[in-house]
Amino acid sequence: MTVSEPAGALWRKSSHSGAGNDCVEIALVVTGAAVRDSKNPDGPRLRFADKQWASFLTVTKQD
């Protein structure tokens, strides 16, 4: 689902990403997290509720 996040959200990417713009960026928001493509910061974003974000992190950390 694509939604907007609060103005002034602090976007960040992994320190392992290097200087390129081929990254996924996240912003922690009041109800969870928002995700966007660093190549297109004004493009669509995904919004995860707290529980969805926690589940996503659990699965990705297993790899």
trRosetta pair geometry for C-beta under 8 A, 3 or more apart (Angstrom, degrees):
i j d omega theta_ij theta_ji phi_ij phi_ji
1 46 7.1 98 63 -144 50 68
1 47 6.3 -56 91 49 94 91
2 44 4.5 -56 -125 -160 138 104
2 45 6.0 116 -147 61 79 51
2 46 6.6 -60 -94 -88 60 46
2 47 7.5 110 -146 -1 23 93
3 34 7.9 -112 77 -113 84 109
3 45 7.1 -71 63 83 46 98
3 47 4.5 -36 48 -1 108 143
4 45 7.3 92 -111 46 35 127
5 9 4.6 17 120 -48 127 153
5 27 5.8 118 140 86 167 135
5 29 5.1 -129 -151 -80 110 145
5 34 4.2 -72 -64 -41 140 160
5 45 6.6 -70 -17 113 106 159
5 47 6.7 169 -74 -99 91 111
6 9 5.6 124 70 -60 74 92
6 29 6.0 150 13 -139 102 110
6 30 7.2 71 -21 -8 137 105
9 27 3.9 53 160 176 118 151
9 29 6.1 -34 -118 -83 120 97
9 34 6.4 -2 180 43 163 136
10 27 5.9 148 71 -134 45 93
10 28 7.6 -12 64 40 95 78
11 25 4.5 32 180 158 107 130
11 26 7.1 156 -148 79 64 24
11 27 4.8 -51 -88 -66 60 102
11 36 7.0 -43 -129 43 132 118
11 41 7.4 177 58 -137 177 111
12 25 6.4 154 72 -157 21 87
12 26 6.4 -32 62 63 74 72
12 27 7.3 124 12 -88 72 56
13 17 4.8 -17 139 1 119 160
13 23 4.4 43 -150 145 147 144
13 24 6.9 144 -124 81 98 43
13 25 4.8 -65 -66 -99 91 74
13 26 7.6 128 -92 14 48 71
13 38 6.2 -9 -66 -67 144 137
14 17 4.8 124 70 -31 82 96
14 23 7.1 -154 34 -152 84 124
17 20 6.9 -124 158 58 85 82
17 22 7.9 -174 -167 73 99 64
17 23 4.3 24 -150 -101 141 135
20 23 6.9 138 95 -31 83 97
21 38 4.8 -146 -166 121 72 108
21 39 5.1 115 134 -85 105 66
22 38 7.1 -76 -24 63 3 112
22 39 6.5 24 -99 -51 48 114
23 37 7.9 146 85 -160 42 50
23 38 4.3 29 62 4 85 139
24 35 6.0 -6 -178 -168 108 102
24 36 7.4 155 -158 79 62 33
24 37 6.6 -43 -106 -103 60 49
24 38 7.0 -132 -85 -18 10 92
25 35 7.2 154 81 -154 47 52
25 36 5.3 -20 61 64 96 84
25 37 7.6 83 17 177 87 4
25 38 5.0 107 -29 -73 110 88
25 41 7.5 6 36 -109 147 89
26 33 5.4 -12 -167 -175 111 118
26 34 6.9 148 -157 78 57 50
26 35 5.4 -21 -100 -98 76 71
27 33 6.8 153 77 -159 44 66
27 34 4.7 -9 57 56 97 101
27 36 7.9 19 -3 5 104 106
28 32 7.9 -129 -150 132 61 29
28 33 5.5 -38 -106 -102 53 82
29 32 6.2 2 63 64 90 53
29 33 6.5 152 19 -108 82 23
29 34 5.6 55 -17 -16 126 101
29 47 7.5 -35 41 -141 144 100
31 49 6.0 -48 151 -131 98 66
31 50 6.4 -104 174 -33 52 89
32 47 6.6 104 79 173 123 75
32 48 4.7 -143 157 99 133 64
32 49 4.6 -152 -61 -156 145 16
32 50 4.7 -129 -90 -55 80 45
32 52 6.6 16 -144 54 144 96
32 53 4.8 161 -166 -18 94 130
33 47 7.5 174 92 -152 42 50
33 48 5.0 -1 58 55 85 105
33 53 4.4 113 15 -114 115 141
34 45 5.1 12 -178 165 105 131
34 46 6.9 158 -158 82 55 48
34 47 5.1 -20 -103 -101 78 73
34 48 7.6 -172 -81 19 30 72
35 45 6.3 154 72 -165 44 78
35 46 4.5 -12 56 58 102 99
35 47 7.8 -168 18 -75 73 29
35 48 7.1 45 -12 -11 109 107
36 40 7.4 -127 172 87 99 72
36 41 6.2 78 132 -132 140 50
36 43 6.7 143 -159 69 103 83
36 44 7.6 177 -124 100 85 41
36 45 4.5 -43 -78 -105 95 91
36 46 7.7 -180 -70 20 49 68
37 40 4.8 28 84 42 111 91
37 41 7.7 -128 84 -69 58 40
37 43 6.1 -12 47 63 107 133
38 41 6.6 8 -148 -68 39 87
40 43 3.5 24 137 -9 117 132
48 52 4.2 -140 -166 98 93 112
48 53 4.1 127 115 -64 129 83
48 56 6.3 -64 -134 -2 160 142
49 52 4.7 87 52 11 76 108
49 53 6.9 -147 88 -8 34 90
50 53 6.0 -62 -149 36 25 109
50 54 6.4 23 157 -17 64 108
51 54 5.7 -53 -146 37 32 112
51 55 6.4 33 155 -19 64 106
52 55 5.8 -56 -150 37 30 111
52 56 6.3 33 152 -21 65 106
53 56 5.6 -52 -147 35 32 114
53 57 6.4 30 155 -17 65 105
54 57 5.9 -55 -148 37 30 110
54 58 6.4 35 153 -23 63 106
55 58 5.6 -53 -148 33 32 114
55 59 6.5 27 157 -15 65 106
56 59 6.1 -60 -152 38 29 107
56 60 6.2 16 158 -10 66 112
57 60 6.0 -61 -139 43 30 104
57 61 6.0 30 162 -22 66 111
58 61 6.2 -60 -146 35 23 109
58 62 7.1 32 153 -31 57 103
59 62 5.9 -53 -163 16 33 116
60 63 6.3 -46 -166 18 45 110
